Amino acid sequence: GNWGHRQLELDEMEVMVTARKAVNDTQQD
């Protein structure tokens, strides 16, 4: 049902947030 699709969207969002965090950490360094 929608669960799978929704989970995928959530994972994508998490990946984007993690990537942004990594960029911020690099800039801070």
C-alpha positions as CSV (number, residue, x, y, z in Angstrom):
1,G,0.0,0.0,0.0
2,N,1.1,3.6,0.7
3,W,3.4,2.5,3.5
4,G,6.2,1.4,1.2
5,H,6.0,4.6,-0.9
6,R,5.9,6.7,2.2
7,Q,8.8,4.9,3.8
8,L,10.9,5.5,0.7
9,E,10.0,9.2,0.8
10,L,11.0,9.4,4.4
11,D,14.3,7.6,3.7
12,E,15.0,10.1,0.9
13,M,14.4,13.0,3.2
14,E,16.7,11.4,5.8
15,V,19.4,11.0,3.2
16,M,19.1,14.7,2.2
17,V,19.2,15.8,5.8
18,T,22.3,13.6,6.5
19,A,24.0,14.9,3.4
20,R,23.3,18.5,4.5
21,K,24.7,17.7,7.9
22,A,27.9,16.3,6.3
23,V,28.3,19.5,4.3
24,N,27.8,21.7,7.4
25,D,30.4,19.6,9.3
26,T,32.8,20.0,6.4
27,Q,32.3,23.8,6.3
28,Q,32.7,24.1,10.0
29,D,36.0,22.2,9.8
